[in-house]
Amino acid sequence: MPTVHAIPAFSDNYIWALIPDNENRVVIVDPGDAAPVQSFLAARGLDLGAILITHHHPDHTGGIGALTAEYDVPVYGPARERQAIAGLTARLADGDQIDIDWLGCRFDVIDVPGHTIGHIALVGGGMLFSGDTLFHGGCGKLFEGSAGQMRASLERLRALPDDTSIYCGHEYTLKNLQFAAAVEPENADIAARIEQVQALRDRQQPSLPSIIGLEKRVNPFMRWDVPDIRRAARERHGSDLDGPDAVFAVLRQWKDDF
């Protein structure tokens, strides 16, 4: 399996670099800015071999042009976004696969609408590249999709093996977990994870990757069907809620206002 490195970008983005054993080429995920990728490659004497894109937002796509001007590489991305992504060479949707032979890892494509309509997640080799759909302790804002779409997307990701490593697009973890603690103040797993993440961030280390099993214990957006979460959402709303999508919608609005 390839080694995964975090390349910080902007104020809180992560661009992911996948480096296989015995290979000089690298796969880059969501290069919002070309400069840190170019610096990363130059410092290690590596070449760019392919680019993977999860959704159309500029902080995930802005570096495509400069990188493909320097490297003639395939660019894989979502087929169903409302806004076209310049530079894609392969447009992918649910059920498609990305098979890069020299990487030693094949990715399955999962449609995960919610943050954007055409957002995709990439799963393979025990790894999940979730873009801005699933964060450690949280989920993406609903810029284009509905609460029901996002909940259904997260339900699909929740069904992945518990040891699946999650590589998301932003370092939002502390704020997400602080919200999770407000929703579930008696959840000891959340309190423990806040301490662990604070220690990592104090050393300027990423809080990622997370794993699916941990998210199922600490992430309210993966726990909409837990009684304590349903109760907290109902109290926040002030009346009964009709089903899991309604619970999820209250949680998402609560987080927006947090």
C-alpha positions as CSV (number, residue, x, y, z in Angstrom):
1,M,0.0,0.0,0.0
2,P,1.2,3.6,-0.7
3,T,2.3,5.8,2.1
4,V,0.0,8.9,2.6
5,H,1.5,12.3,3.4
6,A,-0.4,15.5,4.3
7,I,0.5,18.6,2.4
8,P,-0.9,21.7,4.2
9,A,-2.4,24.4,2.1
10,F,-4.2,27.7,2.7
11,S,-5.2,28.1,6.4
12,D,-6.6,24.6,7.0
13,N,-6.7,22.5,3.9
14,Y,-4.9,19.2,3.4
15,I,-3.7,18.0,0.0
16,W,-2.9,14.3,0.1
17,A,0.1,12.7,-1.5
18,L,0.1,8.9,-2.1
19,I,3.6,7.5,-2.5
20,P,4.0,3.8,-3.5
21,D,7.0,1.7,-2.6
22,N,9.7,1.5,-5.2
23,E,8.1,4.1,-7.4
24,N,9.1,7.7,-8.1
25,R,5.6,8.8,-9.1
26,V,3.0,10.3,-6.7
27,V,-0.8,10.5,-6.7
28,I,-2.1,13.9,-5.4
29,V,-5.6,14.2,-4.0
30,D,-7.5,17.6,-4.2
31,P,-4.7,20.0,-5.1
32,G,-6.3,23.4,-4.3
33,D,-2.9,25.1,-4.7
34,A,-0.1,23.9,-6.9
35,A,2.8,25.6,-5.0
36,P,2.9,23.4,-2.0
37,V,2.6,20.3,-4.2
38,Q,5.5,21.5,-6.4
39,S,7.6,22.1,-3.3
40,F,6.7,18.7,-1.8
41,L,7.7,16.9,-5.0
42,A,10.9,18.9,-5.5
43,A,12.1,18.4,-1.9
44,R,11.8,14.6,-2.3
45,G,12.8,14.3,-5.9
46,L,9.4,12.9,-6.9
47,D,7.3,13.2,-10.1
48,L,3.6,13.7,-10.3
49,G,1.8,10.6,-11.7
50,A,-1.9,11.3,-11.4
51,I,-4.4,13.7,-9.7
52,L,-7.7,12.7,-8.0
53,I,-10.5,15.2,-7.3
54,T,-13.4,14.8,-5.0
55,H,-15.5,17.9,-5.8
56,H,-15.5,21.2,-7.7
57,H,-14.7,23.8,-5.0
58,P,-11.6,25.9,-5.9
59,D,-9.7,25.1,-2.7
60,H,-9.7,21.5,-4.0
61,T,-9.2,22.1,-7.7
62,G,-7.3,25.4,-8.0
63,G,-3.9,23.8,-8.6
64,I,-4.9,21.5,-11.5
65,G,-3.9,23.9,-14.3
66,A,-0.4,24.7,-13.0
67,L,0.3,21.1,-12.2
68,T,-0.9,19.7,-15.6
69,A,1.0,22.4,-17.4
70,E,4.2,21.0,-15.8
71,Y,3.2,17.3,-15.8
72,D,1.2,15.4,-18.4
73,V,-0.9,13.3,-16.1
74,P,-4.4,11.9,-15.9
75,V,-6.9,13.9,-13.7
76,Y,-9.8,11.9,-12.3
77,G,-12.8,13.6,-10.9
78,P,-16.6,13.7,-10.5
79,A,-18.9,13.5,-13.5
80,R,-22.0,14.9,-12.0
81,E,-21.0,18.3,-10.5
82,R,-23.1,21.3,-11.4
83,Q,-19.9,23.3,-12.0
84,A,-17.5,21.9,-14.6
85,I,-13.9,21.2,-13.4
86,A,-11.4,22.3,-15.9
87,G,-8.7,19.8,-16.7
88,L,-10.4,16.5,-15.9
89,T,-9.4,13.7,-18.2
90,A,-11.7,11.0,-16.7
91,R,-15.1,11.8,-15.2
92,L,-16.3,9.2,-12.7
93,A,-19.5,8.3,-10.9
94,D,-20.8,5.8,-8.4
95,G,-19.6,2.3,-9.2
96,D,-16.6,3.3,-11.3
97,Q,-13.1,2.4,-10.4
98,I,-9.7,4.1,-10.6
99,D,-7.0,1.5,-11.3
100,I,-3.5,3.0,-11.3
101,D,-1.3,-0.1,-11.7
102,W,2.0,1.5,-10.4
103,L,0.2,2.7,-7.3
104,G,-0.6,-0.8,-6.1
105,C,-4.0,0.3,-5.0
106,R,-7.4,0.4,-6.8
107,F,-10.1,2.9,-5.7
108,D,-13.9,2.5,-5.9
109,V,-15.9,5.6,-6.5
110,I,-18.9,6.4,-4.3
111,D,-21.3,9.2,-5.0
112,V,-21.7,11.2,-1.8
113,P,-24.0,14.2,-2.6
114,G,-24.6,16.8,0.1
115,H,-21.8,19.3,0.3
116,T,-22.0,19.5,-3.5
117,I,-24.4,17.6,-5.8
118,G,-21.7,15.6,-7.6
119,H,-19.2,15.0,-4.7
120,I,-17.5,11.7,-4.8
121,A,-15.5,9.7,-2.3
122,L,-12.7,7.3,-3.1
123,V,-12.2,4.1,-1.2
124,G,-9.4,1.5,-1.6
125,G,-6.6,-0.2,0.2
126,G,-8.2,0.5,3.6
127,M,-8.3,4.2,2.8
128,L,-11.1,6.7,2.3
129,F,-10.6,10.1,0.7
130,S,-13.7,11.9,1.7
131,G,-13.1,15.5,0.5
132,D,-15.5,17.7,2.3
133,T,-18.2,15.1,3.0
134,L,-16.9,13.4,6.1
135,F,-14.6,15.2,8.5
136,H,-13.1,13.9,11.7
137,G,-15.9,14.7,14.1
138,G,-18.1,16.4,11.6
139,C,-19.4,16.7,8.0
140,G,-19.4,19.3,5.3
141,K,-21.9,22.2,5.0
142,L,-24.9,21.7,2.7
143,F,-24.0,24.1,0.0
144,E,-25.9,22.3,-2.8
145,G,-27.5,19.2,-1.4
146,S,-30.1,18.4,1.3
147,A,-29.8,17.0,4.8
148,G,-31.3,13.8,3.5
149,Q,-28.7,13.4,0.8
150,M,-25.9,14.1,3.2
151,R,-27.2,11.7,5.8
152,A,-27.6,9.0,3.1
153,S,-24.0,9.6,1.9
154,L,-22.6,9.3,5.4
155,E,-24.7,6.2,6.0
156,R,-22.8,4.6,3.0
157,L,-19.5,5.7,4.5
158,R,-20.5,4.5,8.0
159,A,-20.9,1.0,6.5
160,L,-17.2,0.8,5.6
161,P,-15.0,-1.4,7.8
162,D,-14.2,0.2,11.1
163,D,-10.5,0.2,10.5
164,T,-10.8,2.3,7.2
165,S,-8.5,5.3,7.5
166,I,-10.2,8.6,6.7
167,Y,-8.3,11.4,4.8
168,C,-10.5,14.4,4.6
169,G,-10.0,17.9,3.2
170,H,-9.6,20.1,6.2
171,E,-8.2,20.4,9.7
172,Y,-11.6,21.1,11.4
173,T,-11.3,18.5,14.1
174,L,-11.1,20.5,17.3
175,K,-14.1,22.7,16.4
176,N,-16.0,19.6,15.3
177,L,-15.4,17.8,18.5
178,Q,-16.3,20.8,20.6
179,F,-19.6,20.8,18.9
180,A,-19.9,17.0,19.4
181,A,-19.3,17.6,23.1
182,A,-22.1,20.2,23.2
183,V,-24.5,17.6,21.6
184,E,-23.3,14.7,23.8
185,P,-21.8,16.1,27.0
186,E,-21.6,12.7,28.7
187,N,-19.8,11.0,25.8
188,A,-16.4,10.0,27.3
189,D,-15.0,9.1,23.9
190,I,-15.5,12.7,22.7
191,A,-13.8,14.1,25.8
192,A,-10.8,11.8,25.4
193,R,-10.4,12.5,21.7
194,I,-10.5,16.3,22.3
195,E,-7.5,15.9,24.7
196,Q,-5.6,13.8,22.1
197,V,-6.3,16.1,19.2
198,Q,-5.4,19.2,21.3
199,A,-2.0,17.6,22.1
200,L,-1.5,16.9,18.3
201,R,-2.3,20.4,17.3
202,D,-0.1,21.9,20.0
203,R,2.7,20.1,18.3
204,Q,1.4,21.3,14.9
205,Q,0.7,17.8,13.8
206,P,-2.4,16.8,11.8
207,S,-5.3,15.2,13.7
208,L,-5.8,12.9,10.7
209,P,-6.3,10.2,9.6
210,S,-9.2,9.2,11.6
211,I,-10.9,5.8,11.2
212,I,-14.6,4.8,10.7
213,G,-14.8,3.0,14.0
214,L,-13.8,6.2,15.9
215,E,-16.2,8.4,13.9
216,K,-19.0,6.0,14.9
217,R,-18.2,6.8,18.5
218,V,-17.6,10.6,18.4
219,N,-19.1,12.1,15.3
220,P,-22.7,13.3,15.8
221,F,-23.3,13.2,12.0
222,M,-22.6,9.5,12.1
223,R,-24.8,9.0,15.2
224,W,-28.1,10.4,14.2
225,D,-29.9,7.2,15.3
226,V,-28.3,7.1,18.8
227,P,-31.0,7.9,21.5
228,D,-28.9,10.6,23.2
229,I,-28.4,12.4,19.8
230,R,-32.1,12.1,18.9
231,R,-33.0,13.5,22.3
232,A,-30.5,16.4,22.0
233,A,-31.8,17.3,18.5
234,R,-35.4,17.1,19.6
235,E,-34.6,19.5,22.6
236,R,-32.8,21.8,20.2
237,H,-35.7,21.8,17.8
238,G,-38.3,22.2,20.6
239,S,-40.7,19.5,19.3
240,D,-40.7,16.0,18.0
241,L,-38.8,15.2,14.8
242,D,-40.1,13.1,12.0
243,G,-37.4,10.6,11.2
244,P,-33.6,10.5,10.8
245,D,-33.4,13.1,8.1
246,A,-35.1,15.6,10.3
247,V,-32.7,14.8,13.2
248,F,-29.8,15.2,10.8
249,A,-31.1,18.6,9.5
250,V,-31.4,19.9,13.1
251,L,-27.8,18.8,13.8
252,R,-26.5,20.4,10.7
253,Q,-28.2,23.7,11.4
254,W,-27.1,23.6,15.0
255,K,-23.5,23.2,13.9
256,D,-23.9,26.1,11.4
257,D,-24.9,28.3,14.3
258,F,-22.4,26.9,16.8
